[in-house]
Amino acid sequence: MSHIFPRHTKSVLPVAARGDGVYLIDSDGKRYLDGSGGAAVSCLGHSDPDVANAIKRQVDTLAFAHTGFLTSHPAESLADRLIAHAPEGIDRVYLVSGGSEAVEAALKLARQYMIEIGQPQRTRFIARRQSYHGNTLGALGTGGNMWRRAPFDPVMVSASHIAPCYEYRGRQEDETAEAYGLRVADELEAELQRLGPETVIAFLAEPVVGATAGAVPAVPGYFKRVREICDRHGILLILDEVMCGMGRTGTLFACEQDGIAPDIVTIAKGLGAGYQPIGAMLCSARIYGAIEQGSGFFQHGHTYMGHATACAAADTVLRKLTEGGLTDRSARMGEVLADALVSEFGQHPHVGDIRGRGLFRGLELVEHRGTKAPFAPDRQVAARFKKAAFANGLICYPMSGTIDGQMGDHVLIAPPFIISEDQIGELVGKLSRTLAQVL
């Protein structure tokens, strides 16, 4: 009998025994192609010797030192490497243990920044519907994933939400992609006017929406308009790249492809590649300067932040993503994956949309391709797809509630960057077999 408190008490899971490149192997010897990198985490696969050796070396030297007393060489090196590749203006790194912690730190820093610059009346956040920013109460409260929020609404400080940039569902037939992007971006202006722009701290968004909507990128021009609106009203732009960042979309930071720089950006998942739990909140020199020249103290912190072993692992991961060329490989293999998905599913009657960037792709499943009508929720298409794919030796990330938290199904695909063309063929073949079985 297990004493683990599992994610779902009604399920009995196989035991993961070892990793082998893009595969996980359970204790019975069954191999699973990790087609989603867990939750877009395992960008280097499951048996990278360089990261494993970096961890071993660091543990032999120094495993942990509390950041209230000391910094460490791995933390300093990781921060330097991140800033060397960060968007323009980003200058400081706050190291934490995961994505929810990174978003929580971003929200608190944004609020404290407004206090430090003499604008304490700013107390509100704006985010987007069908977004997900983490499971701590602050991150959950800003997120727009309604089924995750519902039980905890009474105890959360909630953000207000505007429409996502979701071209497949939102763009009108007579509207260009650019015009659609400007229209939905202008919802931010309308919401600011409704709330009073002087009361708003920040706008929070994923450059490419991950788990909740299935690899939905913004259309060209959307984030440039958002950046203009934020600057006009003195509100901060926080980009959540916990899932879509660190090379997943084919550039180290996803926002590079939108031609903008945020005031704060959060990363995790691919930063540690699954080898150690780590995340980071990065902020601009302007924000850091307001704290440094004001109170001098960011009123936040966690015991394991800046963990030396985790930083040593992440620094090696980041070096492989940049100098090692794996981010460029994500872009190249992402096109191979996209072509394979279009070839297999481009005319499929139950695949309405194939979308994404790099090795971050989504299939939206529909009852009728022509009308875009979703499957009825009681058919539990996403849950059945996940179970059938797993039986077929494929780990992927299906979700329901794609459209509004209730309707719609999608499958998120985010394999390790080391995936080969043959393994992409295996992945797509298993997706196709699973779809035929489920429908």
SULQUI-V611259 format. One record per run of one state. SS is the DSSP state (H for helix, E for strand, - for the rest). FROM is the first residue (numbers start at 0). TO is the last residue. If there is no record, write none. Layout:
# SULQUI-V611259
ss from to
SS FROM TO
SS FROM TO
This chain:
# SULQUI-V611259
ss from to
- 0 14
E 15 19
- 20 21
E 22 25
- 26 29
E 30 33
- 34 35
H 36 39
- 40 47
H 48 60
- 61 71
H 72 84
- 85 88
E 89 95
- 96 97
H 98 115
- 116 122
E 123 127
- 128 135
H 136 141
- 142 144
H 145 154
- 155 158
E 159 161
- 162 165
H 166 169
- 170 175
H 176 194
- 195 195
H 196 198
E 199 204
- 205 206
E 207 208
- 209 214
E 215 216
- 217 220
H 221 232
- 233 234
E 235 239
- 240 252
H 253 257
- 258 262
E 263 266
- 267 267
H 268 270
- 271 277
E 278 283
H 284 291
- 292 306
H 307 321
- 322 324
H 325 344
- 345 349
E 350 356
- 357 358
E 359 364
- 365 366
E 367 367
- 368 371
E 372 372
- 373 375
H 376 378
- 379 379
H 380 390
- 391 392
E 393 394
- 395 395
E 396 399
- 400 407
E 408 412
- 413 419
H 420 437
- 438 438
